[in-house]
Amino acid sequence: MLDANVSKDVFYKFVKVNSYYKVGPGMYVSPDEIVDELLVLHKRCPNGVISHDEALYHYGFIDREPVEHTITVYSGYNASRLRRSGYKVYYVNKNLLDIGKTDVTDSFGNIIPVYDMERTVVDLVRNRSQFELQDFNTAMKEYIRRSDKNLIKLADYAKAFRLDKVLQKYLEVLL
């Protein structure tokens, strides 16, 4: 709004009169609008990628919607405000952040960055101690059942993250 030459006073008066509420820094919505929390997270952290629990749910690898929205950012990124706002933040080396990054349309019709299925499985294996055993097993089985899985891409990603031997053990059991 400030780019449109609207003063702060006029803007905040508009917000107050129309009962808008704040959903993030510089982001306000009407009370009759349903908030797309993933879009808000993406706008708050445009360099981050929606990942882990959120990606597992998006691909149907788990059946319950995550309580906390999850995002991956590069190591060194100051995500303290995101964590204070209730988001779960994962960190990776900057050169690994974009591996498997793709854009998807969420349930509100907005385009958001999410890791592809193979990167999601690699993240699952990388952080297996942070997942419930049942969710881990269900997600791995669901990936294996998928006809659109790409085991070659999965192996390449696992190698980039130095997880190829660990992943191989899990896949041997499932295949």
Contacts in CASP RR format, 6 or more apart in sequence:
PFRMAT RR
TARGET T0000
AUTHOR 0000-0000-0000
METHOD contacts of the structure
MODEL  1
MLDANVSKDVFYKFVKVNSYYKVGPGMYVSPDEIVDELLVLHKRCPNGVI
SHDEALYHYGFIDREPVEHTITVYSGYNASRLRRSGYKVYYVNKNLLDIG
KTDVTDSFGNIIPVYDMERTVVDLVRNRSQFELQDFNTAMKEYIRRSDKN
LIKLADYAKAFRLDKVLQKYLEVLL
1 11 0 8 1.000
2 8 0 8 1.000
2 11 0 8 1.000
14 20 0 8 1.000
15 28 0 8 1.000
18 30 0 8 1.000
19 30 0 8 1.000
19 31 0 8 1.000
20 28 0 8 1.000
20 29 0 8 1.000
20 30 0 8 1.000
20 31 0 8 1.000
21 28 0 8 1.000
21 29 0 8 1.000
21 31 0 8 1.000
22 28 0 8 1.000
23 29 0 8 1.000
23 35 0 8 1.000
23 40 0 8 1.000
24 40 0 8 1.000
24 44 0 8 1.000
24 85 0 8 1.000
25 44 0 8 1.000
25 81 0 8 1.000
27 40 0 8 1.000
27 43 0 8 1.000
27 44 0 8 1.000
29 35 0 8 1.000
34 108 0 8 1.000
36 106 0 8 1.000
36 108 0 8 1.000
36 110 0 8 1.000
37 69 0 8 1.000
38 50 0 8 1.000
38 54 0 8 1.000
38 69 0 8 1.000
38 106 0 8 1.000
38 108 0 8 1.000
38 110 0 8 1.000
38 112 0 8 1.000
39 106 0 8 1.000
39 108 0 8 1.000
39 110 0 8 1.000
39 112 0 8 1.000
41 50 0 8 1.000
41 69 0 8 1.000
41 71 0 8 1.000
41 82 0 8 1.000
41 87 0 8 1.000
42 48 0 8 1.000
42 50 0 8 1.000
42 112 0 8 1.000
42 113 0 8 1.000
44 81 0 8 1.000
44 82 0 8 1.000
44 85 0 8 1.000
45 71 0 8 1.000
45 73 0 8 1.000
45 77 0 8 1.000
45 79 0 8 1.000
45 82 0 8 1.000
47 73 0 8 1.000
47 74 0 8 1.000
47 77 0 8 1.000
47 97 0 8 1.000
48 71 0 8 1.000
48 72 0 8 1.000
48 73 0 8 1.000
48 74 0 8 1.000
48 77 0 8 1.000
48 97 0 8 1.000
48 113 0 8 1.000
49 71 0 8 1.000
49 72 0 8 1.000
49 97 0 8 1.000
49 98 0 8 1.000
49 101 0 8 1.000
49 113 0 8 1.000
49 114 0 8 1.000
49 115 0 8 1.000
50 58 0 8 1.000
50 69 0 8 1.000
50 70 0 8 1.000
50 71 0 8 1.000
50 112 0 8 1.000
50 113 0 8 1.000
50 114 0 8 1.000
50 115 0 8 1.000
51 70 0 8 1.000
51 71 0 8 1.000
51 72 0 8 1.000
51 90 0 8 1.000
51 114 0 8 1.000
51 115 0 8 1.000
51 119 0 8 1.000
51 120 0 8 1.000
51 123 0 8 1.000
52 70 0 8 1.000
52 72 0 8 1.000
52 88 0 8 1.000
52 90 0 8 1.000
52 120 0 8 1.000
52 123 0 8 1.000
52 124 0 8 1.000
52 127 0 8 1.000
53 62 0 8 1.000
53 66 0 8 1.000
53 68 0 8 1.000
53 70 0 8 1.000
53 88 0 8 1.000
54 66 0 8 1.000
54 69 0 8 1.000
54 70 0 8 1.000
54 71 0 8 1.000
54 114 0 8 1.000
55 70 0 8 1.000
55 114 0 8 1.000
55 115 0 8 1.000
55 119 0 8 1.000
55 120 0 8 1.000
55 123 0 8 1.000
56 62 0 8 1.000
56 66 0 8 1.000
56 120 0 8 1.000
56 124 0 8 1.000
56 135 0 8 1.000
56 139 0 8 1.000
57 64 0 8 1.000
57 65 0 8 1.000
57 66 0 8 1.000
58 104 0 8 1.000
58 106 0 8 1.000
58 114 0 8 1.000
59 117 0 8 1.000
59 120 0 8 1.000
59 142 0 8 1.000
59 143 0 8 1.000
60 142 0 8 1.000
61 120 0 8 1.000
61 138 0 8 1.000
61 139 0 8 1.000
61 142 0 8 1.000
61 143 0 8 1.000
62 135 0 8 1.000
62 138 0 8 1.000
62 139 0 8 1.000
62 142 0 8 1.000
63 138 0 8 1.000
68 86 0 8 1.000
68 87 0 8 1.000
68 88 0 8 1.000
69 86 0 8 1.000
69 87 0 8 1.000
69 88 0 8 1.000
70 87 0 8 1.000
70 88 0 8 1.000
70 89 0 8 1.000
70 90 0 8 1.000
71 79 0 8 1.000
71 82 0 8 1.000
71 87 0 8 1.000
71 88 0 8 1.000
71 89 0 8 1.000
71 90 0 8 1.000
72 89 0 8 1.000
72 90 0 8 1.000
72 91 0 8 1.000
72 92 0 8 1.000
72 97 0 8 1.000
72 115 0 8 1.000
72 123 0 8 1.000
73 79 0 8 1.000
73 89 0 8 1.000
73 90 0 8 1.000
73 91 0 8 1.000
73 92 0 8 1.000
73 97 0 8 1.000
74 91 0 8 1.000
74 92 0 8 1.000
74 93 0 8 1.000
74 94 0 8 1.000
74 97 0 8 1.000
75 91 0 8 1.000
75 92 0 8 1.000
75 93 0 8 1.000
75 94 0 8 1.000
76 91 0 8 1.000
77 91 0 8 1.000
79 87 0 8 1.000
79 89 0 8 1.000
79 91 0 8 1.000
82 89 0 8 1.000
83 89 0 8 1.000
90 123 0 8 1.000
90 127 0 8 1.000
96 160 0 8 1.000
96 161 0 8 1.000
99 119 0 8 1.000
99 157 0 8 1.000
99 160 0 8 1.000
100 115 0 8 1.000
100 116 0 8 1.000
100 118 0 8 1.000
100 119 0 8 1.000
100 157 0 8 1.000
101 113 0 8 1.000
101 114 0 8 1.000
101 115 0 8 1.000
101 116 0 8 1.000
101 119 0 8 1.000
102 113 0 8 1.000
102 114 0 8 1.000
102 115 0 8 1.000
102 116 0 8 1.000
103 111 0 8 1.000
103 112 0 8 1.000
103 113 0 8 1.000
103 114 0 8 1.000
104 111 0 8 1.000
104 112 0 8 1.000
104 113 0 8 1.000
104 114 0 8 1.000
105 111 0 8 1.000
106 112 0 8 1.000
115 123 0 8 1.000
116 153 0 8 1.000
117 143 0 8 1.000
117 146 0 8 1.000
117 148 0 8 1.000
117 149 0 8 1.000
117 150 0 8 1.000
118 149 0 8 1.000
118 150 0 8 1.000
118 153 0 8 1.000
118 154 0 8 1.000
118 157 0 8 1.000
119 157 0 8 1.000
121 139 0 8 1.000
121 140 0 8 1.000
121 143 0 8 1.000
121 154 0 8 1.000
121 167 0 8 1.000
122 154 0 8 1.000
122 157 0 8 1.000
122 158 0 8 1.000
122 161 0 8 1.000
122 163 0 8 1.000
122 167 0 8 1.000
124 131 0 8 1.000
124 136 0 8 1.000
124 139 0 8 1.000
124 140 0 8 1.000
125 158 0 8 1.000
125 163 0 8 1.000
125 166 0 8 1.000
125 167 0 8 1.000
125 170 0 8 1.000
126 161 0 8 1.000
126 163 0 8 1.000
128 136 0 8 1.000
131 139 0 8 1.000
140 170 0 8 1.000
140 174 0 8 1.000
141 174 0 8 1.000
143 149 0 8 1.000
144 171 0 8 1.000
144 174 0 8 1.000
144 175 0 8 1.000
151 171 0 8 1.000
154 167 0 8 1.000
155 164 0 8 1.000
155 167 0 8 1.000
158 164 0 8 1.000
158 166 0 8 1.000
158 167 0 8 1.000
158 168 0 8 1.000
END
